[in-house]
Amino acid sequence: MRSYITLKTALGALRRNVMRTVLTTLGIIIGVASVITMMDIGHGSSIAIQKTMISIGANTLVILPGAISTAGINYGAGSMMTLSPQDADAIVKEAPAVEAVAPIVRARTQVVYGNRNWVPTYVYGTTPAFLQVRDWTDLNEGEAFTDHDVRNASKVCIVGQTIVDQLFTGQSPVGKVVRIRNVDFKVLGVLKKKGANLMGLDQDDILLAPWTTIKYRVVASSLTSANQSATNTSSTTAVNSLSQIYPEIQQNLYPVPTASETADAPLPIRFTTVDQILTAARSSDDIPAAIQQITMLLRDRHHLRDTAPSDFTIRDMTEITKAMSSTTELITKLLLYVAMISLVVGGIGIMNIMLVSVTERTREIGLRMAVGADPGDILRQFLTEAIILCLLGGSIGILTGRTCSYLVSAVLHWPTAASLGAIVAAVVVSATVGVIFGFYPAWKASRLNPIEALRYE
Amino acid sequence: MDLIELRNVHKTYFLGEVELPVLLGVSLNIARGEFVSLMGVSGSGKSTLMNILGCLDYPTSGEYWLEGREISRLTASEQARLRNRMIGFVFQSFNLLPRTTALENVRMPLTYTRENISEHQMNQRATELLEKFGLADRTHHQPSQLSGGQQQRVAIARSLINNPQVLLADEPTGNLDSRTSAELLQMFQQLNRSENLTIILVTHDPGVAHHAQRIIYIRDGLIEKETTQPKSGGAV
C-alpha cells in the first residue's frame, strides 16, 4: 500500500511539471535509443562480417582420405582412397551440425575451346551443393548443373571468370562447348568473381562439373589403381576411348609393390571413391561439434575398431575462424563502450534535473517533513521519481531505437539485426542509472532540515 | 497532567564560531483544550519556540514533555512520526502543493501515517473535512484557483486530517485581509471549543493574539509575562 502511494505521489509530482519530465526523459531516450541502434547496427555488421568470412570459407571443413603406407613408404594424405560419395550423403543426413556437403573429384587437365586451351587450377567434379558450401550460389549468368546431371553423369560444366577470360576472351560462354580430355562439356553457367584465396591462389580459375562425369569420363581411374601416385593411371575405360590421343607421361617414382606387399595391406573395396569431401558447418560455433559428428559417423561407416586410427583427416580453417571471432568481439566491445558513454551522459542529465528539482521543491520537502514524512519517505519519493523517469525513457528509447535501426536498414541499406541482449541491457542499465544518479539528489533532499526547507524562498 | 510541558528549555544556534543563544530557559505548561497565543516581536525567539513545540527542532538543553513523554531527544524519523500523529501545522504562506487539487493536498499527510488506510478512506476523510470548512465545491480546484481564505482553510483541513492533539498556527492571518482573518480566528475558536483542540497561535499582532484565552509574551528568549482572559470568544 505504501509503495503504491509512493508511486502515485512520484507520478503526481512528475505530472505537475510535464516539460521538465519530458526534457529529462529525452536524455535517457536518446541514450537508450542510441544504444539500441548501435547495438543493432553492430549486430548486423558482425553478421555481415560473418557472412563474408563464410564466403572465404571460415565454416568449411575439408575431409581428406588417409595416408597409405606400404613397405615403409608413406604416400601422404589422400593416398588411400577411403571416402565415398555415400559418406558425403550420410554426413549431410546424420550430422546435424553440418549444413551442406559436397564430394570432390579432382583433375588437372587441359581444357580446350576453339583454338585456345588452358589448364585451370581447379577442375572439380562435385555436386551442386559445392556452391552452397563455398557460398557461391549466385551465378553471373546461366545456371548451375543439378543433382539430376550428377546422376546422369551429364557432360555439363560451369566455369569461373578466369576461364571465361582465357578461353572465351571475355565473351559469354553459356551454351558453348569445351573439351576436356576430348570429352565435350556444355557450359551451363559462369560463377561470380571471387578473387584469390588467402594463399594467393586464383579461385576463379575453376571448372565445376558433376563428379560422376569427371570421375568416369575424364579421370577414369580404375578401382584398383586408387593410389594414383603409386600406379600408372593411364588405364583406359570404354567410356573414354580417345584418351590415348594425348598419352600421359607419368614416371613411376615409387617401386611397384610386390604381390605379397599388396596382400599385406589390402585396400578396402569401395566401388567409387572421391578425392575429398567438403562440408560446411552451420555456424562457426558448430565447427567442433561438426568435426566430432563427422569423425564418429565416418569411423562407424568405415567399420574401424576403437583402437584403429582414422582413415581420414578433417581440417578446419582455424586461422580464419579466429580472425572472425576476434573481429566480431572487437565490434561488439567498441559499440558497448560507446553505448555506455551515452547512457552515462543521460544519467548525468537525470541527476542534474533531479538536483534542480530538489532545490525547486525545497518548500514542498519541508512541508512533507512537517506533516510527518521521515527522511526515508523523502528518499524513496525522489528515488522513485528518478527510476520512473529512467524506465519511461528506457521504454520509449527502445521503441525509438528499434525505429531508428529499421530506418537505417531501410534508407541506408546498412545491415541491422534486432538484438534482444541490447534491449534487456538497455532496460537494466537505465534502471541502474536511475538508481545511481537519482540517489544523490534524493539523499540530499532527505537530509534537508525541515525548518530551513519551509523557510526557503 | 498537562498536554505540553517545557522545562527550562534552552536553544543556542552555532553559526561557525559564533554562539547565538535564542531561548534562555523557557518553562511552559499548556493543558489539553487550551487556546494559547505566543506573542513577540521578530527575533524574540517565538518562532524557535514554536519549532521546538512542533517537534521540528531539538532544544539544546531542557526537557519537552508531550502527552507524558519526554521527546527532546528523538531521532529524525521518530520526530516525523510524532508530528504526523500529534501535531497539525498551519503556516503563514499556506504551503499548499502547487498544481495539486485541494483534496490531494488535504489527504497528503495520510500517506505518511503508519496505519493502513485505503485510498478510498483517505478521500472520504479529506472530503468530509473540506465539507466541514465549506469547501465542498472546491475539492478538485488547485490552489491557484482558490482565494487566500480558501487556501488557508484547505491548509487547516490538511492539518486536522490526522486528528492531531495540537494545532500549531504560525502567523496564520499574515497573508489574509482583515475580514478573512476574523473569519479564520473565529473558526479556530470554534474548533477549540467544540472539539477541545489545543491551539497554539504564534503572532506578533496583538489584535490576533487576543482571540486566545491565554497570551504568552516572549521577549529576548524568555517568557516576559502571561495574561489570561475568560473563555468567551472575544471581540473582533
Contacts between the chains, C-beta under 8 A, distances in Angstrom:
chain1	res1	chain2	res2	distance
A	1	B	116	5.9
A	1	B	118	7.6
A	2	B	111	7.9
A	5	B	111	4.6
A	5	B	119	7.7
A	6	B	111	8.0
A	9	B	111	6.5
A	12	B	100	6.9
A	12	B	104	7.2
A	16	B	97	7.9
A	16	B	98	7.1
A	16	B	99	4.3
A	16	B	100	6.8
A	17	B	99	7.9
A	363	B	95	6.4
A	364	B	97	6.0
A	366	B	95	7.8
A	367	B	95	4.7
A	367	B	97	7.4
A	368	B	108	7.3
A	368	B	112	7.3
A	369	B	56	8.0
A	369	B	80	6.5
A	370	B	54	7.4
A	370	B	56	6.4
A	370	B	83	6.4
A	370	B	89	5.1
A	371	B	83	6.8
A	371	B	84	6.5
A	371	B	89	6.8
A	371	B	108	6.6
A	371	B	109	3.9
A	371	B	112	6.6
A	371	B	158	7.2
A	371	B	159	7.8
A	372	B	80	5.3
A	372	B	81	6.6
A	372	B	83	4.9
A	372	B	84	2.3
A	372	B	85	7.3
A	372	B	109	5.7
A	372	B	112	4.3
A	372	B	113	7.2
A	372	B	162	7.5
A	373	B	80	6.2
A	373	B	84	7.9
A	373	B	112	4.7
A	374	B	76	6.5
A	374	B	77	3.5
A	374	B	80	3.7
A	374	B	81	6.7
A	374	B	112	7.6
A	375	B	76	5.7
A	375	B	77	6.4
A	375	B	80	7.7
A	376	B	77	6.5
A	377	B	80	7.7
A	377	B	112	5.9
A	450	B	56	5.1
A	451	B	51	5.3
A	451	B	56	5.1
A	451	B	57	5.9
A	454	B	91	7.1
A	454	B	95	6.9
